Amino acid sequence: MFHKGCTTPRGEITFQPLVSPQQSAMSCVRGSLLVVALWSAIYLTRLGTLEIKGEEGRRILPAVTMLRSGNLIVPYVGSDPYFNKPPLVNWLVAGSFQLFGVRNEWAARLPSALCVLAVAIAFVTVARRALGPTGSVIGALVWLTNFGMIEKGRLIEIEALYTSLCGLAVICWLSWWHDGRSKWLTWFVPWLFLGLCLLAKGPLHLLFFYAVVVGVLYQAGELRKLLNSAHLLGVVLMLGIFAAWAVPCLQMMREGNVTGVWTRQFSGRLSGEDFKLGGWLLNIPRGIGYFLPWAAVFVLAMRGDGKSKHRTSNIEHRTPNAAAGPTSMFDVRCSVFDVSHGLLWGIIVSFLFVSLLPGSLARYTMPLLAPASWLMAVILTDRRFQLPGWLTPRRPAALAPELRFPVVVAVAACVVIALYALAVMPRLRGREKVRNIAAQINAAIPAGETLYAIDPEYQPSLFYVRDPIIYAPGLTSVPGDARFILVQNKTEAEAANSRQWAPRQARPILKTKDYRKKELALLEVN
């Protein structure tokens, strides 16, 4: 793949490709097209078919309210401000609705899929020099085909956005540090993505990012590089991005306990307020499961089951015994840059630390998927490691041998998604528990009539209720000429007996129960 390299002033090895610049550019284009095609098949296939589920409503409903009210600073779920998470994901959903001119599941989930694609393209382009033409495409395919990203990347959940932004920061830093680029590029630009991470979820990603950075620098003997002016300004940039939203939000909500909510969110992860032993014990296996099927290749590498390719390496390593055939991943010196041990240990230590926190969940470790994908690309392109014969496809012959297995896995993922879309999704459509509630409400209210939802709390079905709909914190906020009112069961009697409609009276015309057993009543005032 490469000619023998030469040592740079930094003590690293540079490589010259065996192909011409024109061929290299074409190879990059072909790699990008391959990645985009496989991403489209995996992440866009019937993306908007199923109704919103889980926490998707908490990402979508604030976006709808932002578009109605024009208030982009304070997110609302129903009539209540929502500060459990920062609003970046809400802004992206609102922007998607505005761009496409529709409010549906496809437009809501597209930002997640696009974030996944952005990281894949960063692998193919930004990491091309560090990982090589083949390794960069492998890293992109591993990123696209792990179970965690396939699950979250097809939903409008914070994990897809949060993990992708952290992945972009890791890829940029690893690539530019390896290439010896200017400190302003290496130590400043990645912090732009880290700042956006703060707006997506919170500060936990910094633990994973710095575990990778410190591990790599320690292995290279360059920890002192952490102390530089560009890094300091990068941190300032990161904090400034968060402050650009947090400061006006605190000013607008002076009477709200905003900082208290943020503090409880963070401290709860450390103290384990909702600790459940069964779930805690499954954090590590579930976290590993997110990286399947590629976690199995790690096992093969660490056990030494991968065969030596018995080819003379064309790379000069710093260690005198590097040419010897390795028996495990811990003995392999990366054929792209020889600090893969630091990257590996940065991943392992941060993964175990976060997984063992009392209040942790397996998905909290998902920001490690990008560095793990990078390391997988290193393993599969190392000239001294080879997959077992039964995992080494001979087709398609037009691809480099190292690339065939990742492409086969990606194609298999496309087939599975297609079967799921054709065979499983139609059955799931028949078991909907959210959209059917909205259908009942829409059928009971004449088109154009305003619905007043009284302190509805979190009701994802309201996403499907047609406009106009107005959220009110209590009955006293509803005008006397209101005709249709949606209340929770606990408020129904008060609304029915209220004298504010006199001489009219409110009576229930529809009662329903959502999938969480919460009862709703639709009242008509006549």
C-alpha positions as CSV (number, residue, x, y, z in Angstrom):
1,M,0.0,0.0,0.0
2,F,2.8,2.4,0.8
3,H,6.5,2.9,0.0
4,K,8.9,2.8,2.9
5,G,8.6,6.0,4.9
6,C,11.1,8.4,6.2
7,T,11.4,9.9,9.7
8,T,10.0,13.4,10.2
9,P,11.4,15.9,12.8
10,R,8.7,14.7,15.1
11,G,10.1,11.2,15.0
12,E,7.2,9.9,13.1
13,I,7.0,8.0,9.8
14,T,5.6,9.5,6.6
15,F,4.4,7.5,3.7
16,Q,4.3,8.0,-0.1
17,P,1.4,6.3,-1.9
18,L,2.2,3.9,-4.7
19,V,-0.5,5.5,-6.9
20,S,-0.4,8.7,-8.7
21,P,-2.2,11.8,-7.4
22,Q,-4.9,11.4,-10.0
23,Q,-5.5,7.8,-9.0
24,S,-5.5,8.8,-5.4
25,A,-8.1,11.4,-5.9
26,M,-10.3,9.0,-7.9
27,S,-9.8,6.4,-5.2
28,C,-11.1,8.9,-2.6
29,V,-14.1,9.7,-4.8
30,R,-14.9,6.0,-5.3
31,G,-14.5,5.4,-1.6
32,S,-16.9,8.3,-0.8
33,L,-19.5,7.1,-3.3
34,L,-19.3,3.6,-1.8
35,V,-19.8,4.9,1.7
36,V,-22.7,7.1,0.7
37,A,-24.4,4.3,-1.2
38,L,-24.2,1.9,1.7
39,W,-25.2,4.6,4.2
40,S,-28.3,5.4,2.1
41,A,-29.4,1.7,2.1
42,I,-28.9,1.2,5.8
43,Y,-30.1,4.5,7.2
44,L,-32.6,5.9,4.8
45,T,-34.6,2.8,3.9
46,R,-38.2,3.5,5.1
47,L,-36.8,5.9,7.7
48,G,-40.1,7.6,8.4
49,T,-42.4,4.5,8.3
50,L,-42.8,3.8,12.0
51,E,-44.3,6.2,14.6
52,I,-42.1,8.0,17.0
53,K,-41.2,6.0,20.1
54,G,-39.2,6.2,23.3
55,E,-37.6,9.6,23.9
56,E,-38.1,10.8,20.3
57,G,-41.0,12.9,21.4
58,R,-38.8,14.9,23.8
59,R,-36.6,15.8,20.8
60,I,-39.5,16.6,18.4
61,L,-42.1,18.4,20.5
62,P,-39.8,21.2,21.7
63,A,-38.8,21.7,18.0
64,V,-42.5,22.1,17.0
65,T,-43.0,24.6,19.9
66,M,-40.0,26.6,18.8
67,L,-41.4,26.9,15.3
68,R,-44.7,28.0,16.6
69,S,-43.5,30.5,19.2
70,G,-40.2,31.7,17.7
71,N,-38.5,31.1,21.0
72,L,-35.3,29.1,20.2
73,I,-33.7,29.5,23.6
74,V,-36.0,27.8,26.0
75,P,-37.2,24.3,24.9
76,Y,-40.7,23.3,26.0
77,V,-42.3,19.9,26.4
78,G,-46.0,20.7,26.5
79,S,-46.4,23.7,28.7
80,D,-43.3,23.1,30.8
81,P,-39.7,24.2,30.1
82,Y,-37.4,21.2,29.5
83,F,-33.9,21.6,30.7
84,N,-32.8,18.0,31.2
85,K,-30.9,18.2,27.9
86,P,-29.5,21.2,25.9
87,P,-31.4,22.2,22.8
88,L,-29.1,21.3,19.8
89,V,-31.1,18.3,18.8
90,N,-34.3,20.4,19.0
91,W,-32.8,23.0,16.7
92,L,-31.8,20.4,14.2
93,V,-35.3,18.9,14.1
94,A,-36.8,22.4,13.8
95,G,-34.4,23.2,11.0
96,S,-35.3,20.0,9.2
97,F,-39.0,20.7,9.4
98,Q,-38.5,24.3,8.2
99,L,-36.3,23.1,5.3
100,F,-38.6,20.4,4.0
101,G,-41.8,22.2,4.8
102,V,-43.3,19.1,6.5
103,R,-43.6,17.7,10.0
104,N,-43.2,14.0,9.8
105,E,-41.0,11.2,11.1
106,W,-38.7,11.2,8.1
107,A,-37.9,14.9,8.4
108,A,-37.4,14.5,12.2
109,R,-35.0,11.6,12.0
110,L,-33.0,12.7,9.0
111,P,-30.6,14.9,11.1
112,S,-29.5,11.7,13.0
113,A,-28.8,9.9,9.8
114,L,-26.9,12.9,8.3
115,C,-24.7,13.1,11.4
116,V,-23.7,9.4,11.0
117,L,-22.9,10.2,7.4
118,A,-20.7,13.2,8.3
119,V,-18.5,10.9,10.4
120,A,-18.2,8.3,7.7
121,I,-17.2,11.0,5.2
122,A,-14.6,12.4,7.7
123,F,-13.1,8.9,7.9
124,V,-12.8,8.7,4.1
125,T,-11.4,12.2,3.6
126,V,-9.8,13.7,6.8
127,A,-8.4,10.4,8.0
128,R,-7.2,9.3,4.5
129,R,-3.6,10.2,5.0
130,A,-3.4,8.7,8.5
131,L,-5.2,5.4,7.8
132,G,-4.4,5.1,4.1
133,P,-6.9,4.9,1.2
134,T,-8.1,1.4,2.3
135,G,-8.0,1.9,6.0
136,S,-10.0,5.1,5.8
137,V,-12.8,3.4,3.9
138,I,-12.7,0.5,6.4
139,G,-13.1,2.9,9.3
140,A,-16.1,4.5,7.6
141,L,-17.7,1.1,7.0
142,V,-17.1,-0.1,10.6
143,W,-18.7,3.1,11.8
144,L,-21.7,2.6,9.6
145,T,-22.3,-1.0,10.4
146,N,-22.0,-1.4,14.2
147,F,-25.2,-2.2,16.0
148,G,-25.2,0.9,18.2
149,M,-25.1,3.4,15.3
150,I,-27.6,1.4,13.2
151,E,-30.0,1.5,16.1
152,K,-29.6,5.1,17.1
153,G,-28.9,6.6,13.7
154,R,-32.4,5.7,12.5
155,L,-34.0,7.5,15.4
156,I,-34.0,11.1,16.4
157,E,-32.2,10.4,19.6
158,I,-29.4,12.4,21.2
159,E,-27.0,9.5,21.1
160,A,-26.6,9.7,17.3
161,L,-25.9,13.4,17.3
162,Y,-23.7,13.3,20.4
163,T,-21.7,10.3,19.4
164,S,-21.2,11.7,15.9
165,L,-19.9,15.1,17.1
166,C,-17.5,13.5,19.5
167,G,-16.4,11.2,16.6
168,L,-15.7,14.1,14.4
169,A,-13.5,15.7,17.1
170,V,-11.6,12.4,17.6
171,I,-11.0,11.8,13.9
172,C,-9.9,15.4,13.3
173,W,-7.5,15.4,16.2
174,L,-6.0,11.9,15.5
175,S,-5.6,12.7,11.8
176,W,-4.0,16.1,12.1
177,W,-1.8,15.1,15.0
178,H,-0.5,12.2,13.0
179,D,0.0,14.3,9.9
180,G,2.0,16.9,12.0
181,R,-0.4,19.7,11.0
182,S,-0.3,23.1,12.6
183,K,-1.2,23.3,16.3
184,W,-4.0,25.7,15.5
185,L,-5.7,23.1,13.3
186,T,-4.9,20.2,15.6
187,W,-5.7,21.8,18.9
188,F,-8.3,24.3,18.1
189,V,-10.8,23.1,15.4
190,P,-11.8,19.8,17.1
191,W,-12.9,21.8,20.1
192,L,-15.6,23.3,17.9
193,F,-17.2,19.8,17.8
194,L,-16.6,19.3,21.5
195,G,-18.5,22.6,22.1
196,L,-21.4,21.4,20.0
197,C,-21.3,18.2,22.1
198,L,-22.0,20.3,25.2
199,L,-25.0,21.7,23.4
200,A,-26.2,18.2,22.5
201,K,-26.0,16.5,25.9
202,G,-23.3,17.5,28.4
203,P,-19.7,17.1,29.4
204,L,-19.3,13.3,29.6
205,H,-17.8,13.2,26.1
206,L,-14.8,15.1,27.4
207,L,-13.7,12.1,29.4
208,F,-13.7,9.8,26.3
209,F,-12.0,12.4,24.1
210,Y,-9.2,13.2,26.5
211,A,-8.7,9.5,27.4
212,V,-7.9,8.9,23.7
213,V,-5.7,12.1,23.4
214,V,-3.8,11.4,26.6
215,G,-3.4,7.7,25.8
216,V,-2.0,8.5,22.3
217,L,0.3,11.3,23.5
218,Y,1.6,9.2,26.5
219,Q,2.5,6.3,24.2
220,A,4.3,8.8,21.8
221,G,6.1,10.5,24.7
222,E,4.4,13.8,23.9
223,L,2.2,14.6,26.9
224,R,3.8,18.0,27.1
225,K,1.9,19.0,23.9
226,L,-1.3,19.2,25.9
227,L,0.1,22.5,27.3
228,N,-0.1,24.9,24.4
229,S,-1.9,28.2,23.6
230,A,-4.0,26.7,20.8
231,H,-5.4,24.1,23.2
232,L,-6.2,26.7,25.7
233,L,-8.1,28.8,23.1
234,G,-9.8,25.6,21.9
235,V,-11.2,25.0,25.4
236,V,-12.3,28.7,25.5
237,L,-14.1,28.2,22.1
238,M,-15.8,25.0,23.5
239,L,-17.1,26.8,26.6
240,G,-18.0,29.9,24.6
241,I,-20.3,27.8,22.3
242,F,-22.1,26.4,25.3
243,A,-22.3,29.8,27.0
244,A,-23.8,31.4,23.8
245,W,-27.0,29.4,24.7
246,A,-26.7,29.0,28.4
247,V,-26.3,32.7,29.4
248,P,-29.5,34.0,27.6
249,C,-31.4,30.9,28.8
250,L,-30.5,31.6,32.4
251,Q,-31.5,35.3,31.9
252,M,-34.9,34.3,30.4
253,M,-35.6,31.8,33.2
254,R,-34.4,33.7,36.3
255,E,-37.2,32.2,38.3
256,G,-36.6,28.7,37.1
257,N,-34.2,26.3,38.8
258,V,-32.2,25.7,35.6
259,T,-28.8,25.1,37.2
260,G,-30.4,22.8,39.7
261,V,-31.7,20.6,36.9
262,W,-28.3,20.5,35.3
263,T,-26.6,19.7,38.6
264,R,-29.1,16.9,39.3
265,Q,-28.6,15.4,35.8
266,F,-24.8,15.3,36.3
267,S,-24.7,14.2,40.0
268,G,-27.3,11.6,39.4
269,R,-24.9,9.8,37.0
270,L,-22.3,9.6,39.8
271,S,-24.5,8.9,42.8
272,G,-26.8,6.4,41.1
273,E,-30.1,7.8,42.2
274,D,-32.0,5.3,40.1
275,F,-29.5,2.5,40.6
276,K,-30.7,-0.9,39.5
277,L,-28.2,-3.8,40.0
278,G,-29.5,-5.9,37.1
279,G,-29.1,-3.1,34.6
280,W,-25.7,-2.0,36.1
281,L,-24.3,-5.5,35.7
282,L,-25.3,-5.5,32.0
283,N,-23.6,-2.2,31.2
284,I,-20.4,-3.7,30.0
285,P,-21.9,-6.5,27.9
286,R,-24.4,-4.1,26.4
287,G,-21.7,-1.5,25.7
288,I,-19.7,-4.2,23.9
289,G,-22.8,-5.2,22.1
290,Y,-23.1,-1.8,20.6
291,F,-19.9,-2.5,18.7
292,L,-21.0,-5.8,17.3
293,P,-20.1,-7.5,15.0
294,W,-16.8,-5.7,15.1
295,A,-16.2,-6.4,18.8
296,A,-15.7,-10.1,17.8
297,V,-12.7,-9.1,15.6
298,F,-11.2,-7.4,18.7
299,V,-11.5,-10.7,20.5
300,L,-9.7,-12.5,17.7
301,A,-6.9,-10.0,17.7
302,M,-6.4,-10.0,21.4
303,R,-6.5,-13.8,21.6
304,G,-4.0,-14.0,18.8
305,D,-6.4,-16.0,16.5
306,G,-5.6,-13.7,13.6
307,K,-2.9,-15.3,11.4
308,S,0.3,-13.5,10.5
309,K,0.4,-12.6,6.8
310,H,4.1,-13.6,6.8
311,R,4.9,-10.6,4.5
312,T,7.8,-8.3,5.1
313,S,6.5,-5.0,6.4
314,N,7.4,-2.0,4.3
315,I,7.4,0.3,7.3
316,E,10.2,1.1,9.6
317,H,9.1,0.8,13.2
318,R,10.7,2.4,16.2
319,T,11.0,-0.8,18.1
320,P,13.8,-3.2,17.0
321,N,11.6,-6.3,17.3
322,A,8.6,-4.9,15.4
323,A,9.2,-7.1,12.4
324,A,8.5,-10.2,14.4
325,G,5.1,-11.8,13.9
326,P,2.7,-10.7,16.7
327,T,0.6,-13.1,18.7
328,S,-2.0,-10.6,19.9
329,M,-3.2,-7.1,19.4
330,F,-1.2,-6.0,22.4
331,D,2.0,-7.0,20.5
332,V,1.0,-5.2,17.2
333,R,2.7,-1.9,16.4
334,C,0.3,0.0,14.2
335,S,1.3,-0.1,10.6
336,V,-0.1,3.5,10.1
337,F,1.4,5.1,13.3
338,D,2.9,3.2,16.2
339,V,0.8,4.6,19.0
340,S,-2.2,2.2,18.7
341,H,-1.5,0.9,22.2
342,G,-2.3,4.4,23.6
343,L,-5.5,4.5,21.6
344,L,-6.5,1.0,22.7
345,W,-5.9,1.7,26.4
346,G,-7.7,5.1,26.2
347,I,-10.7,3.3,24.9
348,I,-10.6,0.5,27.5
349,V,-10.0,2.6,30.5
350,S,-12.7,5.2,29.8
351,F,-15.1,2.5,28.8
352,L,-14.7,0.6,32.1
353,F,-14.7,3.7,34.2
354,V,-18.0,5.0,32.8
355,S,-19.6,1.6,32.6
356,L,-18.9,1.0,36.4
357,L,-20.4,4.3,37.5
358,P,-23.5,3.6,39.7
359,G,-25.8,5.8,37.6
360,S,-24.4,4.9,34.2
361,L,-26.2,3.3,31.3
362,A,-24.6,1.3,28.4
363,R,-25.4,4.0,25.9
364,Y,-23.3,6.6,27.7
365,T,-20.2,4.9,26.3
366,M,-21.3,5.3,22.7
367,P,-18.8,8.2,22.0
368,L,-16.1,5.5,22.0
369,L,-17.6,4.0,18.8
370,A,-15.6,6.3,16.5
371,P,-12.2,5.7,18.1
372,A,-13.0,2.0,18.2
373,S,-13.8,2.1,14.4
374,W,-10.4,3.8,13.9
375,L,-8.7,1.1,15.8
376,M,-10.6,-1.6,13.9
377,A,-9.3,0.0,10.6
378,V,-5.8,-0.2,12.0
379,I,-6.2,-3.9,12.9
380,L,-7.7,-4.9,9.5
381,T,-5.0,-3.1,7.5
382,D,-2.0,-4.2,9.6
383,R,0.2,-6.3,7.3
384,R,0.9,-8.8,10.2
385,F,-2.7,-9.5,11.1
386,Q,-5.1,-11.6,9.0
387,L,-8.6,-12.7,9.7
388,P,-9.2,-16.5,9.9
389,G,-9.8,-18.1,6.5
390,W,-13.6,-18.5,7.1
391,L,-13.8,-14.7,7.6
392,T,-11.7,-13.9,4.6
393,P,-13.9,-13.4,1.5
394,R,-12.4,-13.8,-2.0
395,R,-15.0,-11.6,-3.6
396,P,-15.4,-9.0,-4.8
397,A,-12.0,-9.4,-6.4
398,A,-11.9,-5.7,-7.5
399,L,-11.5,-4.6,-3.9
400,A,-8.4,-4.7,-1.8
401,P,-8.3,-7.9,0.3
402,E,-8.5,-5.9,3.5
403,L,-11.6,-4.2,2.3
404,R,-13.7,-7.2,1.3
405,F,-14.8,-8.3,4.7
406,P,-16.1,-4.8,5.8
407,V,-17.9,-4.5,2.5
408,V,-19.5,-7.9,2.9
409,V,-20.6,-6.9,6.4
410,A,-22.0,-3.6,5.1
411,V,-23.9,-5.4,2.3
412,A,-25.3,-7.9,4.8
413,A,-26.5,-5.0,6.9
414,C,-28.3,-3.5,3.9
415,V,-30.0,-6.9,3.3
416,V,-31.1,-7.1,6.9
417,I,-32.5,-3.6,6.9
418,A,-34.4,-4.3,3.7
419,L,-35.9,-7.5,5.2
420,Y,-36.8,-5.6,8.3
421,A,-38.5,-2.8,6.2
422,L,-40.5,-5.3,4.1
423,A,-41.4,-8.0,6.6
424,V,-41.4,-6.5,10.1
425,M,-42.3,-2.8,9.7
426,P,-45.8,-3.6,8.3
427,R,-46.6,-5.6,11.4
428,L,-45.3,-2.9,13.7
429,R,-47.5,-0.4,11.9
430,G,-50.5,-2.5,13.0
431,R,-49.5,-2.2,16.7
432,E,-49.1,1.6,16.9
433,K,-49.7,3.1,20.3
434,V,-49.1,6.8,19.7
435,R,-50.4,7.8,16.3
436,N,-53.8,6.2,16.9
437,I,-54.5,8.4,19.9
438,A,-54.0,11.5,17.8
439,A,-56.2,10.1,15.1
440,Q,-59.1,9.8,17.6
441,I,-58.5,13.4,18.8
442,N,-58.4,14.7,15.2
443,A,-61.6,12.9,14.3
444,A,-63.4,14.4,17.3
445,I,-62.4,18.1,16.5
446,P,-63.6,19.9,13.4
447,A,-60.8,21.1,11.2
448,G,-59.6,24.6,12.1
449,E,-60.8,24.5,15.7
450,T,-58.2,25.3,18.3
451,L,-57.3,22.6,20.9
452,Y,-56.1,23.8,24.3
453,A,-53.9,21.2,26.0
454,I,-53.9,21.8,29.8
455,D,-50.6,20.8,31.4
456,P,-50.2,17.7,29.2
457,E,-46.7,16.9,30.4
458,Y,-45.0,14.5,28.0
459,Q,-47.6,13.3,25.4
460,P,-45.8,12.2,22.2
461,S,-49.2,11.7,20.5
462,L,-49.6,15.5,20.4
463,F,-47.0,15.6,17.6
464,Y,-49.7,14.0,15.3
465,V,-52.6,16.3,16.4
466,R,-53.2,18.8,13.7
467,D,-52.8,22.6,14.3
468,P,-53.9,24.8,15.9
469,I,-53.0,23.5,19.3
470,I,-52.1,25.7,22.3
471,Y,-50.5,24.5,25.5
472,A,-51.7,26.0,28.8
473,P,-50.2,25.5,32.2
474,G,-53.6,25.5,33.9
475,L,-57.3,26.1,33.4
476,T,-57.0,29.8,34.3
477,S,-54.8,30.3,31.2
478,V,-57.6,29.1,28.9
479,P,-59.8,31.8,27.4
480,G,-63.5,31.7,28.1
481,D,-64.5,31.2,24.5
482,A,-62.4,28.0,24.2
483,R,-64.4,25.1,22.7
484,F,-62.1,22.0,22.9
485,I,-59.9,21.2,25.9
486,L,-57.5,18.3,26.4
487,V,-56.9,17.4,30.1
488,Q,-55.3,14.7,32.1
489,N,-57.6,12.5,34.2
490,K,-56.7,14.4,37.4
491,T,-57.9,17.6,35.9
492,E,-61.1,16.4,34.2
493,A,-63.5,17.0,37.1
494,E,-62.1,20.5,37.7
495,A,-62.5,21.4,34.1
496,A,-66.0,20.0,33.8
497,N,-67.2,21.9,36.9
498,S,-65.4,25.2,36.2
499,R,-67.6,28.3,36.0
500,Q,-65.3,30.1,33.7
501,W,-67.2,28.7,30.7
502,A,-70.6,29.8,32.1
503,P,-73.3,29.7,30.9
504,R,-71.7,26.9,28.8
505,Q,-70.5,23.7,30.3
506,A,-67.6,21.3,29.5
507,R,-68.4,17.7,28.9
508,P,-66.1,14.8,27.9
509,I,-66.5,13.5,24.4
510,L,-63.4,11.3,24.3
511,K,-61.4,9.3,26.8
512,T,-58.2,7.5,25.9
513,K,-55.2,5.9,27.6
514,D,-51.6,6.0,26.2
515,Y,-49.0,3.2,26.3
516,R,-47.8,4.4,29.7
517,K,-51.4,4.0,31.1
518,K,-51.9,7.8,31.4
519,E,-55.5,8.8,30.8
520,L,-56.5,11.7,28.7
521,A,-59.9,13.3,28.3
522,L,-61.1,15.6,25.5
523,L,-63.8,18.0,26.6
524,E,-66.1,20.1,24.5
525,V,-67.5,23.3,25.9
526,N,-71.0,23.9,24.5
